[in-house]
Structures are given as C-alpha cells and as structure tokens.
Amino acid sequence: MSISTEKLKELREQSGAGIMACRNAYIEAGEDIDKALVILKEQNLYIAEKKKERSTSQGIVEAYIHAGGRIGAMVEVNCETDFVARTDEFKELAHLLAMQVAAMDPLYISRDTVPEDIEFERSVEEICLLTQACIKEPAVTVQDLITETIGKVGENIRVSKIARFELGL
C-alpha cells in the first residue's frame, strides 16, 4: 500500500507522533486522518498509563511574568531524564503550565490534593490545575496536554509544585 507522504507529514504535524506510529495509525484508520488522530490519542493514553509509576527526578522550573509585571507564576515540572527536560516539547509544556497558573489561579495541582473538609467558591475542576480547561486549547484539559507530551517524549511527566503571585494581594 502506498501512502501519501503529504498525508503522513500532515498527520505527524497535527499529532506530534513518530513517523511509524503515524503510518500505522493512518493504515489502521483506513487512510482517514481524523480517525488516525483518535487512534494516536488513544495510544498516548496507553503510553502515559504505562509510565505513570516511573520516577520523575529530573525536570525544570519555569517562570512566567504576565504583562506589566503584576502577576507571576512558577511551576516545577518533572520528567525521568535531563535529556527530555531539555527538549523543546518539554520546555513548551512547562511554559504553558506557568501561563496557565498565572491566568487561572489554581489552588491545587490535582483532585487528590484537595482537602475534603474545605468549601470553595469555585468547582474542583477550576481549582485543580490538571482538571482545568487549557487556556490555549479550551477543548482539552491540562492533563490531556501532559498526556500528549508523555506520548511525544516517551517519559513520565509530573507537575510537582505551583506558585502564583499577584501584586497587592
């Protein structure tokens, strides 16, 4: 079966997956790019699930200062190796997470860190970073973006710490 290199290139650009993964998903989807993207997303979920117990002792601290210097945020994002911590995909994810913290003011990283006996004005989805809708792609959650990056880089990724600062508060 001959596969159009243009179609594979388009699928690779949209998914970030490797050439062989794109090729196999494209064939499995009957040469339908939308179906192939769904297959690749499911594969990323599988990869992320397999890797979630791995140790994440490397990573970076990313800071973001919003316009005018009135709001700032820092995040510690960990991965398995320093090699991955230096990749563009990982750095882009860390920067997006810092922007997310600055914009959306999450109080906790995930649902399992929220105390049960405290009442909040916002929903759990709004106060937890991983369950928030992404500021760049509102159709997906922050956890979905992390899972996608895990599929691209092939390592477990974990957000360890977040901090947000606002002038005058």
Backbone as numpy.savetxt, mean C-alpha at the origin, in Angstrom:
# Nx Ny Nz CAx CAy CAz Cx Cy Cz
0.52 -19.69 -28.90 -0.33 -18.51 -28.90 0.56 -17.28 -28.90
0.35 -16.41 -29.86 1.13 -15.17 -29.90 0.38 -14.08 -29.14
1.11 -13.42 -28.27 0.50 -12.39 -27.44 1.09 -11.05 -27.83
0.22 -10.08 -27.96 0.64 -8.73 -28.34 1.52 -8.14 -27.25
2.71 -7.70 -27.63 3.62 -7.09 -26.65 3.05 -5.77 -26.13
2.27 -5.09 -26.96 1.65 -3.85 -26.50 0.65 -4.12 -25.38
-0.12 -5.19 -25.52 -1.10 -5.55 -24.49 -0.39 -5.95 -23.19
0.68 -6.73 -23.31 1.43 -7.11 -22.12 2.06 -5.90 -21.45
2.57 -4.98 -22.24 3.17 -3.77 -21.69 2.11 -2.95 -20.96
0.93 -2.82 -21.55 -0.16 -2.09 -20.92 -0.57 -2.75 -19.60
-0.70 -4.07 -19.61 -1.06 -4.81 -18.40 0.01 -4.65 -17.33
1.25 -4.70 -17.72 2.36 -4.55 -16.76 2.37 -3.14 -16.16
2.12 -2.12 -16.98 2.09 -0.75 -16.48 0.94 -0.54 -15.50
-0.20 -1.16 -15.77 -1.36 -1.00 -14.90 -1.23 -1.78 -13.60
-0.59 -2.94 -13.65 -0.54 -3.81 -12.47 0.77 -3.72 -11.70
1.86 -3.42 -12.40 3.16 -3.42 -11.75 3.73 -4.82 -11.58
3.05 -5.82 -12.07 3.49 -7.21 -11.94 4.59 -7.51 -12.96
5.28 -8.62 -12.75 6.34 -9.05 -13.66 5.78 -9.50 -14.99
6.67 -9.60 -15.96 6.26 -9.95 -17.33 5.59 -11.33 -17.38
6.20 -12.33 -16.74 5.63 -13.68 -16.79 4.28 -13.75 -16.07
4.16 -13.05 -14.96 2.88 -13.04 -14.24 1.81 -12.40 -15.11
2.17 -11.30 -15.80 1.22 -10.64 -16.70 0.85 -11.55 -17.86
1.83 -12.21 -18.42 1.59 -13.11 -19.55 0.63 -14.22 -19.15
0.93 -14.87 -18.01 0.09 -15.98 -17.56 -1.33 -15.52 -17.23
-1.46 -14.37 -16.57 -2.79 -13.85 -16.23 -3.55 -13.48 -17.49
-2.87 -12.91 -18.47 -3.48 -12.51 -19.74 -4.02 -13.73 -20.48
-3.24 -14.79 -20.50 -3.68 -16.03 -21.16 -4.85 -16.64 -20.40
-4.73 -16.70 -19.06 -5.80 -17.28 -18.23 -7.11 -16.50 -18.38
-7.00 -15.18 -18.59 -8.19 -14.33 -18.73 -8.74 -14.32 -20.15
-8.19 -15.12 -21.01 -8.68 -15.15 -22.39 -8.39 -13.86 -23.13
-7.23 -13.28 -22.86 -6.75 -12.04 -23.49 -7.64 -10.84 -23.18
-8.26 -10.84 -22.02 -9.06 -9.71 -21.55 -8.26 -9.00 -20.44
-7.86 -7.77 -20.70 -7.01 -7.05 -19.77 -7.69 -6.83 -18.42
-8.97 -6.48 -18.42 -9.68 -6.26 -17.16 -9.71 -7.52 -16.30
-9.99 -8.65 -16.92 -10.00 -9.91 -16.19 -8.60 -10.27 -15.71
-7.60 -9.98 -16.53 -6.21 -10.25 -16.14 -5.81 -9.41 -14.93
-6.28 -8.17 -14.87 -5.98 -7.31 -13.72 -6.59 -7.88 -12.44
-7.80 -8.43 -12.54 -8.45 -9.06 -11.39 -7.64 -10.27 -10.93
-7.19 -11.07 -11.88 -6.37 -12.25 -11.55 -5.09 -11.83 -10.86
-4.43 -10.81 -11.37 -3.19 -10.33 -10.76 -3.43 -9.78 -9.36
-4.56 -9.11 -9.15 -4.89 -8.60 -7.81 -5.08 -9.75 -6.83
-5.77 -10.80 -7.26 -5.96 -11.98 -6.41 -4.63 -12.64 -6.08
-3.72 -12.68 -7.05 -2.39 -13.24 -6.81 -1.64 -12.42 -5.78
-1.76 -11.09 -5.85 -1.11 -10.22 -4.86 -1.64 -10.50 -3.46
-2.95 -10.72 -3.32 -3.53 -11.04 -2.02 -2.96 -12.35 -1.48
-2.81 -13.32 -2.37 -2.25 -14.62 -1.98 -0.80 -14.46 -1.53
-0.03 -13.71 -2.30 1.38 -13.47 -1.96 1.48 -12.76 -0.62
0.66 -11.74 -0.41 0.70 -10.98 0.84 0.33 -11.87 2.03
-0.65 -12.72 1.86 -1.07 -13.62 2.94 0.05 -14.58 3.32
0.77 -15.10 2.33 1.87 -16.01 2.59 3.01 -15.32 3.33
3.21 -14.04 3.10 4.36 -13.33 3.64 4.09 -12.59 4.94
2.84 -12.55 5.41 2.49 -11.67 6.52 3.16 -12.02 7.84
3.63 -13.23 8.02 4.29 -13.62 9.28 5.80 -13.37 9.24
6.32 -12.98 8.11 7.77 -12.74 8.01 8.18 -11.50 8.79
9.38 -11.54 9.31 9.93 -10.43 10.07 10.20 -9.21 9.18
9.90 -8.04 9.71 10.13 -6.80 8.96 11.03 -5.90 9.81
12.34 -6.10 9.68 13.28 -5.35 10.52 14.00 -4.24 9.77
13.74 -4.09 8.49 14.34 -3.02 7.69 13.24 -2.05 7.28
13.59 -0.97 6.61 12.58 -0.04 6.15 13.08 1.38 6.15
12.12 2.32 6.16 12.47 3.74 6.17 11.47 4.52 7.03
11.93 5.69 7.43 11.06 6.67 8.07 10.85 7.76 7.04
9.60 8.05 6.73 9.27 9.05 5.72 8.52 10.20 6.40
8.88 11.42 6.03 8.21 12.60 6.56 7.55 13.36 5.42
6.45 14.01 5.75 5.75 14.84 4.78 5.30 16.11 5.49
5.62 17.25 4.90 5.19 18.54 5.43 4.23 19.15 4.42
3.01 19.42 4.85 1.99 19.96 3.97 2.22 21.45 3.72
1.63 21.97 2.67 1.79 23.35 2.22 1.78 24.34 3.38
2.75 25.21 3.38 2.83 26.25 4.39 3.44 25.80 5.69
3.76 24.53 5.81 4.41 24.03 7.01 3.52 23.98 8.24
2.21 23.96 8.07 1.30 23.95 9.22 0.94 22.53 9.68
1.09 21.56 8.79 0.78 20.17 9.11 1.94 19.30 8.64
2.34 18.36 9.47 3.41 17.43 9.11 3.07 16.04 9.60
3.68 15.05 8.97 3.44 13.66 9.37 4.70 12.85 9.14
4.85 11.83 9.97 5.96 10.88 9.82 5.39 9.46 9.94
5.97 8.57 9.16 5.60 7.15 9.24 6.85 6.30 9.23
6.80 5.21 9.96 7.85 4.19 9.88 7.23 3.02 9.15
7.81 2.69 8.00 7.32 1.59 7.18 8.44 0.57 7.09
8.12 -0.67 7.45 9.14 -1.72 7.50 8.94 -2.76 6.42
10.06 -3.36 6.02 10.06 -4.46 5.06 11.11 -5.47 5.53
11.36 -6.49 4.74 12.26 -7.56 5.15 13.73 -7.24 4.92
14.05 -6.54 3.83 15.46 -6.28 3.49 15.70 -4.82 3.18
16.93 -4.38 3.36 17.28 -3.00 3.01 17.26 -2.79 1.50
17.43 -3.86 0.75 17.37 -3.76 -0.72 15.99 -3.25 -1.15
14.93 -3.84 -0.61 13.58 -3.42 -0.95 13.30 -2.02 -0.41
13.84 -1.71 0.77 13.62 -0.39 1.37 14.16 0.73 0.47
15.09 0.42 -0.41 15.67 1.43 -1.30 14.98 1.47 -2.67
14.00 0.62 -2.91 13.35 0.62 -4.22 12.37 1.78 -4.34
12.13 2.19 -5.57 11.20 3.29 -5.83 9.78 2.95 -5.37
9.34 1.70 -5.59 7.99 1.31 -5.20 7.79 1.47 -3.69
8.78 1.04 -2.92 8.68 1.12 -1.46 8.71 2.58 -1.00
9.59 3.36 -1.57 9.70 4.78 -1.20 8.42 5.53 -1.56
7.83 5.22 -2.71 6.57 5.85 -3.12 5.45 5.50 -2.14
5.41 4.23 -1.72 4.40 3.81 -0.75 4.58 4.56 0.57
5.79 4.65 1.06 6.06 5.35 2.32 5.65 6.82 2.22
5.96 7.46 1.09 5.59 8.86 0.91 4.06 9.02 0.88
3.39 8.14 0.17 1.92 8.18 0.12 1.32 7.98 1.51
1.90 7.09 2.30 1.40 6.85 3.64 1.58 8.08 4.52
2.72 8.77 4.38 2.94 9.99 5.16 1.94 11.07 4.75
1.66 11.19 3.45 0.65 12.14 2.98 -0.73 11.77 3.52
-1.03 10.49 3.55 -2.31 10.00 4.05 -2.48 10.38 5.52
-1.43 10.19 6.31 -1.50 10.53 7.73 -1.71 12.03 7.91
-1.01 12.84 7.11 -1.17 14.30 7.21 -2.58 14.72 6.83
-3.13 14.13 5.79 -4.44 14.54 5.28 -5.61 14.01 6.09
-5.54 12.76 6.52 -6.70 12.09 7.10 -6.65 11.92 8.62
-5.53 12.24 9.24 -5.39 12.21 10.69 -5.88 10.91 11.34
-5.30 9.77 10.94 -5.68 8.53 11.62 -5.12 8.51 13.04
-5.84 7.91 13.95 -5.40 7.82 15.34 -4.65 6.52 15.61
-4.97 5.49 14.82 -4.38 4.16 15.00 -3.96 3.61 13.64
-3.10 2.61 13.69 -2.65 1.99 12.44 -3.68 0.99 11.92
-4.15 0.10 12.81 -5.10 -0.93 12.38 -6.20 -1.12 13.41
-7.22 -1.87 13.03 -8.37 -2.10 13.91 -7.98 -2.79 15.21
-7.01 -3.69 15.13 -6.65 -4.45 16.34 -5.91 -3.62 17.38
-5.55 -2.38 17.07 -4.89 -1.50 18.04 -5.85 -0.48 18.66
-7.11 -0.51 18.25 -8.10 0.43 18.78 -8.64 -0.10 20.11
-8.56 0.70 21.18 -9.13 0.27 22.47 -10.64 0.09 22.35
-11.15 -0.93 23.00 -12.59 -1.23 22.89 -13.47 -0.32 23.73
-12.92 0.23 24.79 -13.75 0.98 25.73 -13.80 2.48 25.49
-13.35 2.93 24.32 -13.32 4.36 24.03 -14.32 4.68 22.91
-15.08 5.75 23.08 -16.02 6.21 22.06 -15.32 7.25 21.17
-15.56 7.18 19.87 -14.96 8.10 18.91 -16.05 8.82 18.14
-15.73 10.03 17.70 -16.67 10.79 16.87 -16.68 10.26 15.44
-15.59 9.63 15.03 -15.47 9.08 13.69 -15.57 7.56 13.74
-15.85 6.95 12.60 -15.96 5.48 12.55 -14.58 4.85 12.63
-14.55 3.56 12.92 -13.30 2.82 13.01 -12.55 2.88 11.68
-13.29 2.83 10.57 -12.66 2.90 9.25 -11.95 4.23 9.05
-12.43 5.28 9.68 -11.83 6.60 9.52 -10.65 6.84 10.47
-10.65 6.19 11.62 -9.57 6.44 12.58 -8.39 5.48 12.43
-8.53 4.45 11.61 -7.45 3.48 11.39 -6.84 3.70 10.01
-5.55 3.88 9.96 -4.85 4.15 8.70 -5.13 3.08 7.65
-5.02 1.81 8.03 -5.12 0.74 7.04 -6.52 0.58 6.45
-7.54 1.05 7.14 -8.91 0.90 6.62 -9.42 2.16 5.93
-8.63 3.22 5.94 -9.06 4.46 5.29 -9.01 4.32 3.77
-9.89 5.06 3.11 -9.83 5.16 1.66 -8.59 5.97 1.31
-7.88 5.53 0.32 -6.64 6.20 -0.08 -6.94 7.59 -0.65
-6.13 8.58 -0.31 -6.36 9.93 -0.80 -6.09 10.06 -2.29
-5.22 9.21 -2.83 -4.92 9.26 -4.27 -5.88 8.41 -5.08
-6.39 7.33 -4.50 -7.32 6.41 -5.17 -8.44 6.05 -4.20
-9.48 6.86 -4.09 -10.53 6.63 -3.09 -11.25 5.28 -3.21
-11.13 4.62 -4.33 -11.82 3.34 -4.50 -11.12 2.21 -3.76
-9.89 2.41 -3.31 -9.15 1.36 -2.61 -8.73 1.85 -1.23
-8.51 0.89 -0.34 -8.05 1.24 1.00 -6.53 1.30 1.04
-6.00 1.86 2.10 -4.55 1.91 2.29 -3.99 0.49 2.36
-4.71 -0.43 3.02 -4.26 -1.82 3.09 -4.16 -2.43 1.70
-5.09 -2.10 0.81 -5.04 -2.60 -0.56 -3.76 -2.13 -1.26
-3.38 -0.88 -1.04 -2.15 -0.37 -1.65 -0.92 -1.08 -1.10
-0.92 -1.35 0.18 0.21 -2.07 0.78 0.28 -3.48 0.21
-0.86 -4.13 0.10 -0.92 -5.48 -0.47 -0.42 -5.49 -1.91
-0.79 -4.50 -2.68 -0.33 -4.38 -4.05 1.19 -4.22 -4.10
1.73 -3.42 -3.21 3.18 -3.23 -3.16 3.89 -4.50 -2.72
3.30 -5.25 -1.78 3.87 -6.54 -1.38 3.98 -7.45 -2.59
2.95 -7.46 -3.44 2.98 -8.27 -4.65 4.06 -7.83 -5.62
4.32 -6.54 -5.68 5.33 -6.01 -6.60 6.75 -6.29 -6.11
7.00 -6.05 -4.82 8.37 -6.17 -4.31 8.69 -7.56 -3.78
7.66 -8.36 -3.47 7.89 -9.72 -3.03 8.30 -9.87 -1.58
8.03 -8.86 -0.77 8.37 -8.93 0.66 7.20 -8.42 1.50
7.20 -8.85 2.76 6.20 -8.37 3.69 6.46 -6.90 3.99
5.41 -6.13 4.13 5.51 -4.70 4.45 4.56 -4.43 5.60
5.05 -3.65 6.56 4.24 -3.33 7.74 4.45 -1.87 8.12
3.37 -1.20 8.49 3.46 0.16 9.03 3.61 0.01 10.53
4.71 0.53 11.08 4.99 0.34 12.51 4.57 1.52 13.36
4.81 2.74 12.87 4.51 3.92 13.66 3.99 5.03 12.76
3.09 5.84 13.32 2.63 7.03 12.63 2.60 8.19 13.62
2.83 9.38 13.11 2.72 10.59 13.94 2.27 11.74 13.04
1.41 12.58 13.60 0.91 13.74 12.85 1.02 14.96 13.76
1.48 16.05 13.17 1.66 17.30 13.90 0.90 18.40 13.18
0.19 19.24 13.95 -0.50 20.36 13.37 -0.23 21.59 14.23
0.18 22.64 13.57 0.51 23.88 14.27 -0.69 24.41 15.04
-0.49 24.74 16.30 -1.55 25.31 17.11 -2.43 24.31 17.83
-2.21 23.02 17.64 -3.03 22.01 18.35 -2.21 21.33 19.41
